[in-house]
Amino acid sequence: MRIVCGIVILLGLVGTAAAAEAFGQRQRPRPPRPVQPAPESPVEAVKKVIEQFRRAWEAGDSAGLRQVCAADVVVIGSGRRDQGIDAVIESVTVNAKNFPRMEWQLGDISPRVIGQVALAHGETRLLQMTAHGTRLEYVGFVSFALERQRTGWKVALADFNLRPIQATTSEPNRPRTSSLEGAWLLESVRNLTTGHTLSRVAMMLFTPSRFSLVVFAPGRRLPRGKPLADYSKKELLELVRGLEATTGSYQREGNTLHILPTFAFLPEAIGVTLTFENVKLVADRLSYEVTTPDGRLEYVWRRLE
């Protein structure tokens, strides 16, 4: 009988201890559950991809561009239209060689997501600096189109609409000069040192702050006695085959003309100011002189419009 009672008491103690332990476990604080981050919204995802594109473009990062661009991406700007990631990277690589330093500032972007497509638009500012220290600054807008692919959002289109920032100075006593605005046809080029006449065909267009120069291949001549509208597409393509073009900004100071190419058929000329002297504008004729390794050349242009 004593043995049975002892067993009952022992079992009671064991049960009490187990109950106490279980109660203690219920009273212990539970560890906090990890907070799951909120899923990224499509708008934030698009903004992140655009920022990655901006950084890669600014740094000339080919791998970064491949990561965020669609294979058939189109980039429009600076008179160019590059289609396909390989063409875009080639253009960015050339641009990085011409402008070792570049800063691209992008304002607030508010994407609009429409299903598998996103559109975005914002203000932008671009600074380019050549190896010679020339600063080229632009402001304007940039538009993006992105498409949602299996691997995430990809840039399908980047369209730059930029204008150069022109330095303004107040010089009330500066004499006014006749405007160069209009289209000009190169009439003659003469080497004043040797007296020889050079055979060149070119056209130039001046706006209030910009210029565009088109030089035709040696030996090519403009059509005579036949309106351009009467030429077939094949004839027009043959006419402009081999032409070379340069665009940029200019500034005239009295009888001196300074031209700064921002795009040129000779890459080494980009960002290097060219100075022409003895500038004269009489009626429909424009002439100036420039010193070259071959001698001093005189250019004479005839105004077309």
C-alpha positions in Angstrom: 0.0 0.0 0.0 2.8 2.4 0.8 4.5 1.5 -2.5 1.3 2.4 -4.4 0.9 5.7 -2.6 4.5 6.5 -3.3 4.0 5.8 -7.0 0.9 8.0 -7.1 2.7 10.8 -5.3 5.7 10.5 -7.7 3.4 10.6 -10.7 1.6 13.6 -9.3 4.9 15.5 -8.8 6.0 14.6 -12.3 2.7 15.8 -13.8 2.9 19.0 -11.8 6.5 19.7 -13.0 5.5 19.0 -16.6 2.5 21.3 -16.3 4.6 24.0 -14.8 7.1 23.6 -17.6 4.4 23.8 -20.2 2.9 26.9 -18.5 6.4 28.5 -18.5 6.8 27.9 -22.2 3.4 29.5 -22.9 4.5 32.5 -20.9 7.8 33.0 -22.9 7.7 35.8 -25.6 7.6 34.4 -29.1 10.4 35.6 -31.5 9.1 38.3 -33.9 8.2 37.1 -37.3 10.4 38.5 -40.1 8.6 41.4 -41.9 8.3 40.7 -45.6 9.2 43.7 -47.8 6.3 45.1 -49.8 6.5 44.1 -53.5 8.1 46.7 -55.8 5.5 48.6 -57.8 5.8 48.7 -61.6 6.4 52.5 -61.4 9.3 52.1 -59.0 10.8 49.3 -61.1 10.7 51.4 -64.2 12.3 54.4 -62.5 15.1 52.1 -61.2 15.8 50.8 -64.7 15.9 54.4 -66.1 18.4 55.4 -63.4 20.5 52.4 -64.3 20.4 53.4 -68.0 21.4 57.0 -67.1 24.4 55.7 -65.0 25.6 53.3 -67.7 25.2 55.9 -70.5 27.1 58.5 -68.4 29.9 56.1 -67.7 30.1 54.5 -71.2 29.3 51.2 -69.5 28.6 48.7 -72.3 27.7 45.8 -69.9 25.4 48.0 -68.0 23.6 49.1 -71.2 23.2 45.5 -72.3 21.6 44.7 -69.0 18.9 47.4 -69.1 18.2 47.7 -72.8 16.1 45.6 -75.2 18.0 44.0 -78.0 16.3 46.2 -80.6 16.5 49.4 -78.5 16.4 52.7 -80.4 18.3 55.8 -79.3 17.6 59.2 -81.0 19.7 62.3 -80.4 22.4 64.6 -81.7 21.2 64.1 -85.2 21.6 60.3 -84.9 19.3 57.3 -84.8 20.9 54.2 -83.5 18.8 51.0 -83.6 19.9 47.7 -81.9 22.0 47.4 -78.7 25.2 46.9 -80.7 24.8 50.1 -82.7 23.9 52.0 -79.5 27.0 50.7 -77.7 29.2 51.6 -80.7 27.8 55.2 -80.6 28.3 55.5 -76.9 31.9 54.2 -77.2 32.8 56.7 -79.9 31.1 59.5 -77.9 33.2 58.5 -74.8 36.4 58.8 -76.8 35.4 62.3 -78.1 34.2 63.4 -74.6 36.3 61.7 -71.8 34.1 63.5 -69.2 30.4 63.6 -69.3 27.7 64.4 -66.8 24.0 63.6 -67.4 21.5 65.0 -64.9 18.0 63.7 -65.1 15.0 65.5 -63.4 12.0 63.9 -61.8 10.6 61.1 -63.8 7.0 60.0 -63.5 6.4 56.9 -65.5 3.0 55.8 -66.8 2.6 52.1 -66.9 0.1 50.7 -69.5 0.1 46.9 -69.2 3.4 45.6 -70.6 4.6 49.1 -71.7 5.8 52.1 -69.7 6.3 55.7 -70.9 8.3 58.3 -69.1 9.4 61.9 -69.7 11.5 64.4 -67.9 13.8 67.4 -68.0 17.5 66.8 -68.5 20.9 68.5 -68.6 24.0 67.2 -70.3 27.6 68.3 -69.9 30.3 67.1 -72.2 34.0 68.0 -72.0 36.6 67.2 -74.6 40.2 66.3 -74.0 41.1 69.9 -74.9 38.9 71.2 -72.1 36.1 72.5 -74.2 32.7 72.4 -72.4 29.5 71.6 -74.3 26.3 72.0 -72.3 22.8 71.1 -73.3 19.4 71.3 -71.7 16.0 69.9 -72.8 13.9 66.8 -72.4 14.3 63.1 -72.8 11.5 60.5 -73.4 11.6 56.8 -72.6 9.6 53.8 -73.7 10.1 50.5 -71.8 8.7 47.1 -72.3 8.2 44.4 -69.7 10.1 41.2 -70.6 10.6 37.9 -68.9 13.7 39.2 -67.2 12.1 42.6 -66.2 11.7 46.0 -67.6 13.9 47.0 -70.6 14.5 50.3 -72.3 13.1 50.1 -75.8 13.4 53.8 -76.8 15.4 56.8 -75.5 14.7 60.1 -77.4 16.8 63.1 -76.5 15.5 66.6 -77.4 18.3 68.9 -76.4 19.4 72.4 -77.2 22.9 74.0 -76.6 23.3 76.5 -73.8 24.7 79.7 -75.4 26.8 82.1 -73.3 25.3 85.5 -73.3 27.3 88.7 -72.9 26.2 92.3 -72.7 28.3 94.5 -75.0 26.3 97.6 -75.9 29.2 99.3 -77.6 29.9 96.3 -79.9 29.3 97.2 -83.6 26.4 95.4 -85.2 27.3 93.1 -88.1 25.3 91.7 -90.9 23.6 88.4 -90.3 25.1 85.1 -91.6 21.7 83.4 -91.4 20.7 81.5 -94.5 22.0 78.9 -96.9 25.3 79.3 -98.7 26.9 77.5 -101.7 30.7 77.4 -101.9 31.7 79.4 -105.0 35.5 79.2 -104.9 38.5 78.2 -102.7 41.9 79.9 -103.6 45.3 79.3 -102.0 46.6 82.9 -101.5 50.1 81.6 -100.9 50.4 79.7 -104.2 47.6 81.3 -106.2 46.1 77.9 -107.1 42.3 77.4 -107.1 41.0 74.3 -105.3 38.1 72.2 -106.6 35.6 71.7 -103.8 31.8 71.5 -103.6 30.1 72.3 -100.3 27.0 73.9 -98.8 26.6 75.6 -95.4 23.5 76.6 -93.4 23.6 79.2 -90.6 20.9 79.7 -88.0 21.1 82.3 -85.2 23.5 80.2 -83.2 24.1 76.9 -85.2 25.8 75.9 -88.4 25.7 72.9 -90.6 28.3 72.2 -93.3 28.0 69.6 -96.0 31.0 68.8 -98.2 30.5 66.6 -101.3 33.0 64.0 -102.3 35.9 65.2 -104.6 34.8 65.6 -108.2 31.1 65.6 -107.4 29.1 68.4 -108.8 25.6 69.9 -108.1 23.1 69.4 -110.9 22.8 72.2 -113.4 19.8 73.0 -115.5 17.6 70.4 -113.8 15.5 71.0 -110.6 16.2 68.6 -107.8 12.5 67.7 -107.8 12.9 66.1 -111.2 15.7 63.7 -110.1 14.8 60.1 -109.3 15.6 58.6 -105.9 18.5 56.7 -107.4 20.0 59.9 -109.0 19.6 61.8 -105.6 21.3 59.0 -103.7 24.2 59.0 -106.2 24.4 62.7 -105.8 25.0 62.6 -102.1 27.0 59.5 -102.0 30.3 60.1 -100.1 29.2 63.5 -98.7 30.7 64.6 -95.4 28.9 66.7 -92.8 29.7 68.8 -89.7 27.4 70.6 -87.3 28.0 72.8 -84.3 27.8 76.3 -83.0 29.4 79.6 -84.1 30.1 83.1 -83.0 31.1 86.1 -85.1 33.2 88.9 -83.7 33.6 91.7 -86.2 35.8 90.3 -89.0 36.5 87.0 -87.1 34.4 83.9 -87.2 34.7 81.2 -84.6 33.2 77.8 -85.3 32.9 74.9 -82.8 32.0 71.5 -84.3 30.0 69.2 -82.0 29.7 66.6 -84.7 32.2 66.2 -87.5 33.3 63.8 -90.2 36.8 64.2 -88.7 36.6 63.0 -85.1 39.7 65.0 -84.1 37.9 68.2 -85.1 35.1 67.8 -82.5 35.3 70.3 -79.8 38.2 72.2 -81.4 37.4 75.8 -82.2 38.2 76.9 -85.7 39.0 80.6 -86.3 38.4 82.3 -89.7 39.8 85.8 -90.3 39.1 88.7 -92.6 35.4 87.9 -92.7 33.5 90.0 -95.3 29.8 90.0 -96.1 28.9 92.1 -99.2 25.5 91.7 -100.8 25.1 87.9 -101.4 28.8 87.0 -101.1 30.5 85.8 -97.9 34.3 85.4 -97.8 36.9 84.6 -95.1 40.5 83.4 -94.8 42.1 80.6 -92.8 45.8 79.6 -92.4 46.5 75.9 -93.1 49.7 73.9 -93.4 49.3 74.2 -97.2 49.1 78.0 -97.1 46.5 80.7 -96.5 43.1 79.8 -98.1 40.3 82.2 -99.1 36.8 80.9 -99.2 34.0 82.6 -101.1 30.3 81.6 -100.6 27.2 82.7 -102.5 23.9 83.1 -100.6 21.2 80.8 -101.9 18.4 82.1 -99.6 
